[in-house]
Amino acid sequence: AVLEGPQPTAGRYQIVARDGVTNVDGQWFTFYKLVDLDAEGIANLDAQQAKNIRQQRDEKLKALDWTQGKDIPDAVSGPAAVTRQALRDVPAQAGFPWDVTWPDAP
């Protein structure tokens, strides 16, 4: 029987890949290694993360849509407008898409 061996923890641009089996004290274990992603893999991962963050941002914007109606007092719509602009600016943050600072809710 082959037992499941320990898996290393992958970094952001790595994957864990099975690399055969190894014998430890008479028992066989799967062996894993870390594999660095190539440039295409990194670009795909970054694009998926950016898509996920934009979806989260869009949900936060939708939750504030009601604050921009003409019948909403300025005391509500003004701070919400500032937050909505900060949400629209999220993709311009220096750490985007991996290090995002979400604005506080109004």
Salt bridges, closest charged atoms under 4 A:
ASP58 OD1 - ARG57 NE 2.82
ASP65 OD1 - ARG84 NH1 2.82
